[in-house]
Amino acid sequence: MTLSHHVAVITSDEQALIVATDLAEDFKRDSALRDRERRLPHPELEVFSRSGLWGISVPKEYGGAGVSNVTLARVIALIAQADGSLGQIPQNHFYALEVLRVNGSEAQKKRLYAEVLAGQRFGNALAELGTKTAHDRVTSLTRDGDGYRINGRKFYATGAIYAQRIPTSVVDENGVQQLAFVPRDSKGLTVIDDWSGFGQRTTGSGSVVFEDVYVAAEDVIPFQSAFERPTTVGPLAQILHAAIDTGIARAAYEDALHFVRTKTRPWIDATHEKATDDPLTIKSFGHLSIRLHAAEALLERSGEYLDKAQAETNAETVAAASIAVAEARAISTEISLAAGSTLFELAGSQATLIEHGLDRHWRNARVHTLHDPVRWKYHAVGNYYLNDENPPLRGTI
């Protein structure tokens, strides 16, 4: 790949999908090799961000394309189909941009959106280990003159190792959570590449340590308040996860088709002869096809609901969007795991499976779908339809 110093500006949904489709073809080529060798995709990310795709959610009034969430999810699914890790890396970038959209000041929006359109990538430092619950935070934000100091340690910091800014959840002196957009090169900030997952191996989801890291006041945005009123921050985060799993599922499905058509009987012409007459294999593909198409349809539907909620934000529209996204997230979890497992079942224990990196689809799906338990998605969906109870306002639903 040839790196360019020019950052493209995407102006429409159609252009975003064309660019994503072209990039996905390039990213697919060495995706198995990157996974096998855990080769961090620095060159690919440069091409990815300079393509303009990392700025497509920036609203039109700030110079971006302001694409629909249907398009945003489709872009992520296309990239994840090519490379599950590359599809996940921008998830927290778009999440941070949504927090900025709903909670940032006008000055913060103008400045940070401009950085994104110029090609900067935002990572994340949100999760922490050892807290009482997954939602608790202890990383501190304390006043220091006109700015603040940050102290603490984060884990699962996907994208931080590749970012120019690291949006970090911190607790201020009043116990309120804020989101600090910390420059990557800040003194006292250390990004540690200690991610050792057996799937999603190149997401760079390691640790970030803050030791008296200074952050300017203008780089701190309210965070907790995004979950104290109805906003689209939660469902926006979750639709991206659903898109990642849907893309992984599509990749596993396509590779399974190819394997059965060619690898099991390499002498056949797959365009003129049946791949198999085995009824169990045919049934397996029928089952996968239906669920994959359902997942893709629910992903598109959830994007439409999310678009409505962003256009008219209230308790009802946000709840409806959250539930639609939860439905997509639930089925994408199931089909991504099922497609990867079926590939194993059809290919057996042949070395060819490992040699071609086809095992990575199941590994990627298994690791990514653990991000937040799908069982709670079913609970929220059932409670919504059965008891007319809206889901909780949080980033995991």
KAPEPE-V888483 format. One record per helix or strand of 2 or more residues. SS is the DSSP state (H for helix, E for strand). FROM is the first residue (numbers start at 1). LEN is the number of residues. If there is no record, write none. Layout:
# KAPEPE-V888483
ss/from/len
SS/FROM/LEN
SS/FROM/LEN
This chain:
# KAPEPE-V888483
ss/from/len
H/13/17
H/31/7
H/42/9
H/53/3
H/60/3
H/69/14
H/84/6
H/91/13
H/106/12
E/140/5
E/147/8
H/160/3
E/165/7
E/177/7
E/189/4
E/207/10
H/217/3
E/220/3
H/224/4
H/233/31
H/279/33
H/315/33
H/351/5
H/360/9
H/375/13
